[in-house]
């Protein structure tokens, strides 16, 4: 089968940073689905792994953690799907990825693809949907927030892939006042389209901008990027007993200043459940099933902003380069020709 991978970490402008290769087709056993991949999207994790992870000598690492396709075969323990089903999923960090014609994925972390979306529209969403859902409802548990407390959520770096879904979910499924940060005109407009009640500029002091909106503080902050750089402002704007959840990779995170306000910190890694085979592993199937229902009901929309024909090394290098620039809006998807 055709696939795209790399043999050694390299800068994306190097022609060998991602290469077209041929691999044997995998076989489905146990809980695995064998999926014929029809579309994939690129996330920051793809870029990070390509730039830093050294595969075993002579072996290619296949990236890709977002996909939509058709089940072609199932393992002997599969109960949720059958051959011919349309599925979407984000895969596992420690298994071969979706940048290939065929991929194995555990049925417990895959879901039925939304009937109202084509493969490209669906492939834009799984990783970011799982991350956003887990941030809101599994880590911060905003569903338990006291509605009498005038709860406010500040989403830092809200115009990217995770933020684009998170804003929609927070606006549609919670009673929170949703405040996004974005700096460019097009990203500010995108954040508003995705559901933010208000948008502030993360390059300017936050407290003054919140005060101008009539807000003295916020009860929840979600840090999607540069959390370490914004830590002092996060402490400043969070209400006493407030909560921070983050997904990025700060070199260090000094939370000692959080003590005076009794602030809490929550980490979110979408791959935790599959990486450790957590007892809650199948919750990701349930989340994707709920997300599909929300999409088909018109409550949540795809965050696809651009589609590219052809899942190959040349196209993937171009998209990786754009993701590295750090100014993406929504999701870029590659689909089969």
SELUMSE-587093 format. One line per 2 residues: number of its first residue (from 0); their letters; for each residue z, y, x of C-alpha. Coordinates in pm, 1 decimal. Layout:
SELUMSE-587093
NUM) a) Z/Y/X; ... $
//
This chain:
SELUMSE-587093
0) xx) 0.0/0.0/0.0; -49.6/361.9/103.3 $
2) xx) 255.2/563.6/204.1; 350.7/879.2/393.3 $
4) xx) 624.0/871.3/656.5; 730.2/968.4/1007.1 $
6) xx) 833.4/785.8/1323.1; 1029.0/1062.8/1495.2 $
8) xx) 1168.4/1398.6/1375.8; 929.1/1683.4/1452.2 $
10) xx) 851.7/2039.1/1346.6; 640.7/2046.4/1032.8 $
12) xx) 350.3/2219.9/1207.4; 304.7/1908.2/1422.5 $
14) xx) 37.3/1677.7/1281.2; 264.0/1377.1/1346.5 $
16) xx) 558.1/1518.3/1149.7; 425.0/1329.6/846.5 $
18) xx) 148.4/1069.8/868.7; -45.5/844.5/633.7 $
20) xx) 42.6/478.5/686.6; -9.9/135.0/532.5 $
22) xx) 286.4/-84.9/435.3; 328.2/-420.9/259.1 $
24) xx) 393.2/-393.4/-113.2; 764.3/-454.9/-195.0 $
26) xx) 891.1/-717.2/-440.1; 1137.4/-645.6/-720.2 $
28) xx) 1458.0/-853.1/-723.4; 1803.6/-807.5/-879.0 $
30) xx) 1842.5/-471.0/-1053.1; 1527.1/-326.3/-895.0 $
32) xx) 1221.5/-191.0/-1070.2; 887.3/-190.7/-889.5 $
34) xx) 737.1/144.7/-984.4; 378.6/258.8/-945.1 $
36) xx) 435.4/620.0/-840.5; 221.1/878.9/-1020.4 $
38) xx) 390.8/1203.8/-910.8; 656.3/1324.5/-667.5 $
40) xx) 826.9/1653.6/-598.2; 969.8/1786.0/-271.6 $
42) xx) 1334.3/1890.2/-232.6; 1529.1/2048.4/54.2 $
44) xx) 1669.8/1702.3/135.8; 1317.1/1586.1/225.4 $
46) xx) 1289.2/1867.7/477.7; 1635.0/1803.6/625.5 $
48) xx) 1575.9/1431.7/675.3; 1227.0/1479.7/820.2 $
50) xx) 1358.7/1728.8/1072.7; 1668.6/1538.5/1184.5 $
52) xx) 1675.3/1163.8/1106.4; 1548.4/924.4/1371.6 $
54) xx) 1417.1/598.5/1221.5; 1465.7/270.3/1411.0 $
56) xx) 1213.4/229.8/1691.8; 869.7/140.1/1561.8 $
58) xx) 963.6/188.1/1196.8; 849.6/468.2/968.8 $
60) xx) 1089.1/655.3/741.1; 943.6/710.3/394.7 $
62) xx) 1071.5/1026.3/228.3; 1070.9/1130.4/-135.9 $
64) xx) 1361.3/1157.9/-382.7; 1191.0/1257.7/-702.1 $
66) xx) 930.9/1053.8/-882.8; 776.5/959.2/-1212.9 $
68) xx) 563.6/652.8/-1270.7; 512.1/321.8/-1447.3 $
70) xx) 719.0/5.0/-1408.2; 492.6/-273.9/-1277.3 $
72) xx) 755.2/-548.6/-1227.9; 1130.0/-599.4/-1269.1 $
74) xx) 1400.4/-796.2/-1090.7; 1585.0/-1087.5/-1247.7 $
76) xx) 1893.0/-876.6/-1337.3; 1707.7/-588.5/-1502.8 $
78) xx) 1804.3/-526.5/-1867.3; 1709.2/-164.0/-1931.1 $
80) xx) 1332.5/-162.9/-1864.2; 1021.6/-379.7/-1878.8 $
82) xx) 678.3/-368.1/-1719.4; 472.5/-81.5/-1860.8 $
84) xx) 764.3/156.9/-1918.5; 733.9/517.9/-1801.4 $
86) xx) 1031.2/613.6/-1582.3; 1168.0/903.4/-1379.2 $
88) xx) 1433.6/894.2/-1108.4; 1565.4/1047.3/-784.9 $
90) xx) 1614.2/728.9/-582.1; 1860.0/659.8/-302.5 $
92) xx) 1907.0/837.3/31.5; 1927.3/507.9/224.4 $
94) xx) 1617.9/332.9/83.2; 1243.3/392.9/126.5 $
96) xx) 1139.7/693.8/-78.3; 877.7/784.7/-335.7 $
98) xx) 604.2/906.1/-100.7; 424.8/574.8/-149.3 $
100) xx) 205.2/395.8/-398.8; 483.9/155.7/-497.0 $
102) xx) 860.9/197.3/-476.7; 1168.9/-7.3/-554.4 $
104) xx) 1441.6/173.4/-749.4; 1762.6/42.8/-905.4 $
106) xx) 1737.5/48.0/-1285.3; 2089.7/194.0/-1304.4 $
108) xx) 1974.0/522.9/-1150.3; 1640.4/546.0/-1332.6 $
110) xx) 1575.4/672.3/-1682.5; 1301.1/664.9/-1945.1 $
112) xx) 1067.3/956.4/-1874.1; 1044.3/1225.7/-2141.9 $
114) xx) 766.1/1140.7/-2385.0; 662.5/1505.4/-2407.2 $
116) xx) 594.0/1548.2/-2033.8; 315.2/1422.6/-1811.3 $
118) xx) 407.2/1256.9/-1481.9; 393.6/1576.8/-1276.6 $
120) xx) 609.3/1770.4/-1521.6; 862.2/1486.1/-1522.0 $
122) xx) 869.2/1438.3/-1143.0; 986.5/1797.8/-1098.3 $
124) xx) 1320.5/1725.0/-1262.2; 1528.1/1412.7/-1180.7 $
126) xx) 1713.2/1509.9/-860.8; 1784.2/1862.9/-976.2 $
128) xx) 1882.0/1748.0/-1325.8; 2128.1/1491.7/-1191.8 $
130) xx) 2273.7/1743.7/-946.5; 2306.8/2016.5/-1208.5 $
132) xx) 2459.5/1783.5/-1469.0; 2709.1/1638.8/-1221.1 $
134) xx) 2805.5/1987.7/-1098.5; 2876.7/2115.4/-1447.7 $
136) xx) 3020.4/1815.3/-1627.2; 3146.5/1571.0/-1360.8 $
138) xx) 3276.9/1807.2/-1090.7; 3373.0/2132.8/-1267.8 $
140) xx) 3421.9/1959.6/-1605.9; 3327.8/2279.9/-1786.3 $
142) xx) 3326.2/2090.3/-2116.8; 3706.3/2104.1/-2098.3 $
144) xx) 3728.9/2480.1/-2031.4; 3948.8/2667.6/-2278.1 $
146) xx) 3704.4/2861.3/-2500.4; 3969.5/3130.5/-2552.3 $
148) xx) 3964.2/3225.3/-2183.6; 3626.9/3410.2/-2174.0 $
150) xx) 3483.4/3173.2/-1916.3; 3210.2/3297.8/-1683.0 $
152) xx) 2992.8/3101.6/-1441.0; 2834.4/3260.1/-1134.0 $
154) xx) 2543.6/3056.4/-987.8; 2462.7/3158.1/-630.5 $
156) xx) 2097.5/3113.3/-531.8; 1996.0/3030.5/-886.7 $
158) xx) 1615.9/3046.5/-875.0; 1554.0/2723.3/-682.0 $
160) xx) 1517.8/2372.4/-817.3; 1882.1/2294.2/-898.3 $
162) xx) 1953.5/2642.3/-1027.5; 1651.3/2634.5/-1256.7 $
164) xx) 1790.9/2331.2/-1439.3; 2156.0/2430.6/-1413.2 $
166) xx) 2097.5/2765.9/-1583.5; 1925.6/2592.2/-1873.8 $
168) xx) 2202.5/2336.1/-1916.7; 2482.2/2591.1/-1888.6 $
170) xx) 2317.6/2820.7/-2142.1; 2234.0/2545.5/-2391.7 $
172) xx) 2534.1/2312.8/-2365.7; 2833.4/2530.4/-2274.2 $
174) xx) 2996.7/2846.4/-2402.7; 3000.3/3003.7/-2056.7 $
176) xx) 2863.8/3346.8/-1981.9; 2601.8/3257.0/-1720.0 $
178) xx) 2546.5/3496.5/-1429.9; 2282.3/3417.5/-1167.3 $
180) xx) 2220.5/3563.7/-825.1; 1864.8/3633.4/-708.8 $
182) xx) 1718.5/3910.9/-495.8; 1342.0/3927.7/-547.9 $
184) xx) 1177.4/4056.7/-864.2; 1003.9/3725.4/-938.1 $
186) xx) 1316.8/3514.8/-880.2; 1528.6/3748.7/-1091.1 $
188) xx) 1277.2/3715.3/-1374.2; 1269.8/3335.9/-1331.0 $
190) xx) 1650.5/3312.2/-1347.6; 1648.3/3508.7/-1672.3 $
192) xx) 1375.6/3286.2/-1815.3; 1585.3/2980.4/-1729.0 $
194) xx) 1884.4/3105.2/-1926.2; 2096.5/3345.8/-1722.2 $
196) xx) 2267.1/3608.2/-1938.0; 2280.7/3839.4/-1636.9 $
198) xx) 2133.0/3846.7/-1285.8; 2287.9/4017.5/-981.9 $
200) xx) 2162.2/4058.2/-625.1; 2344.2/3835.5/-377.0 $
202) xx) 2250.8/4075.4/-94.7; 2464.7/4349.8/-252.0 $
204) xx) 2844.5/4344.4/-310.0; 2914.2/4115.2/-601.9 $
206) xx) 3233.4/4266.8/-743.0; 3074.5/4607.3/-800.8 $
208) xx) 2775.8/4450.9/-977.5; 3003.3/4239.8/-1195.6 $
210) xx) 3213.2/4545.8/-1278.6; 2898.4/4728.1/-1384.3 $
212) xx) 2838.2/4445.9/-1631.6; 3193.4/4483.1/-1760.8 $
214) xx) 3334.3/4175.2/-1585.8; 3646.3/4183.1/-1370.8 $
216) xx) 3596.7/3826.2/-1244.3; 3441.1/3485.2/-1306.1 $
218) xx) 3610.3/3152.5/-1375.6; 3356.4/2925.3/-1202.8 $
220) xx) 3122.3/2963.1/-905.3; 2848.9/2719.5/-809.1 $
222) xx) 2721.3/2764.4/-454.6; 2368.3/2631.6/-407.9 $
224) xx) 2301.4/2786.5/-66.7; 2469.0/2993.6/207.8 $
226) xx) 2814.1/2923.4/60.9; 2983.4/2976.1/397.5 $
228) xx) 2838.5/3326.5/429.5; 2955.4/3421.8/81.4 $
230) xx) 3302.3/3265.7/96.1; 3495.5/3593.9/109.4 $
232) xx) 3310.6/3726.7/-193.6; 3364.4/3400.4/-379.9 $
234) xx) 3739.5/3435.7/-328.4; 3721.7/3798.5/-437.0 $
236) xx) 3538.3/3743.8/-766.1; 3701.4/3417.5/-877.3 $
238) xx) 3979.1/3451.9/-1130.3; 4315.1/3299.2/-1039.2 $
240) xx) 4298.5/2920.2/-1085.1; 3920.1/2937.1/-1078.1 $
242) xx) 3686.8/2672.2/-939.9; 3409.3/2652.5/-680.3 $
244) xx) 3154.7/2370.9/-662.8; 2892.5/2352.1/-389.1 $
246) xx) 2601.7/2139.1/-270.8; 2490.6/2294.2/58.5 $
248) xx) 2590.0/2202.0/414.2; 2809.5/2470.6/574.2 $
250) xx) 2899.8/2412.9/939.2; 3259.6/2483.7/840.7 $
252) xx) 3440.7/2589.6/527.2; 3773.1/2768.4/565.5 $
254) xx) 3936.0/2747.0/223.2; 4280.2/2864.7/334.5 $
256) xx) 4216.6/3200.4/158.1; 4182.0/3001.5/-165.3 $
258) xx) 4554.5/2926.1/-172.4; 4687.0/3255.4/-310.2 $
260) xx) 4473.4/3221.7/-623.9; 4516.0/2842.0/-645.8 $
262) xx) 4140.7/2801.2/-638.7; 3991.4/2451.8/-631.3 $
264) xx) 3685.7/2324.4/-445.8; 3448.1/2047.8/-561.0 $
266) xx) 3170.7/1886.7/-358.1; 2858.3/1750.1/-523.5 $
268) xx) 2615.2/1508.1/-361.0; 2373.1/1348.6/-601.9 $
270) xx) 2343.4/1041.6/-376.0; 2717.2/960.0/-369.3 $
272) xx) 2708.0/715.0/-658.6; 2418.8/511.0/-519.7 $
274) xx) 2524.8/538.9/-154.9; 2868.8/390.0/-225.2 $
276) xx) 2768.6/179.5/-527.3; 3035.1/364.8/-721.8 $
278) xx) 3166.0/210.2/-1044.6; 2999.9/505.0/-1221.8 $
280) xx) 2655.5/423.4/-1077.5; 2491.2/366.9/-1416.3 $
282) xx) 2602.6/711.9/-1532.0; 2289.8/844.6/-1362.4 $
284) xx) 2078.4/632.1/-1596.9; 2274.9/777.9/-1887.8 $
286) xx) 2230.2/1136.1/-1760.0; 1854.5/1092.5/-1720.2 $
288) xx) 1833.4/942.7/-2069.4; 2020.6/1245.7/-2209.9 $
290) xx) 1801.2/1483.4/-2010.6; 1487.6/1319.8/-2150.1 $
292) xx) 1620.5/1370.0/-2502.6; 1695.1/1736.3/-2427.4 $
294) xx) 1344.2/1785.3/-2290.1; 1178.5/1615.0/-2585.0 $
296) xx) 1388.0/1827.3/-2823.6; 1267.2/2145.2/-2650.3 $
298) xx) 1617.7/2236.1/-2532.1; 1532.5/2204.9/-2160.5 $
300) xx) 1191.5/2262.0/-2004.8; 1036.3/2133.4/-1686.8 $
302) xx) 1080.6/2349.9/-1378.2; 739.7/2262.4/-1236.1 $
304) xx) 578.1/2580.1/-1103.5; 286.5/2431.8/-907.8 $
306) xx) 102.3/2100.2/-896.1; -107.4/1966.9/-607.8 $
308) xx) -357.7/1681.6/-634.3; -306.9/1400.8/-382.5 $
310) xx) 10.5/1244.5/-240.0; -84.5/1241.7/127.8 $
312) xx) 46.7/1358.3/464.3; -157.2/1677.8/478.8 $
314) xx) -41.7/1800.1/138.0; 319.3/1699.4/201.7 $
316) xx) 326.3/1886.5/535.0; 209.1/2200.5/357.3 $
318) xx) 477.2/2170.5/89.4; 750.4/2094.5/346.5 $
320) xx) 652.6/2413.1/531.8; 688.3/2616.9/214.7 $
322) xx) 1026.8/2463.5/132.7; 1145.2/2548.6/484.9 $
324) xx) 1069.4/2914.3/418.0; 1350.4/2908.6/163.3 $
326) xx) 1191.9/3121.3/-107.0; 1081.0/2854.3/-352.3 $
328) xx) 1083.4/2923.3/-725.0; 1115.3/2612.1/-935.3 $
330) xx) 946.6/2293.0/-809.4; 620.8/2197.9/-639.2 $
332) xx) 484.0/1857.8/-745.3; 222.4/1632.3/-587.9 $
334) xx) 40.5/1392.6/-818.3; -205.8/1110.6/-774.9 $
336) x) -570.4/1209.4/-804.6 $
//
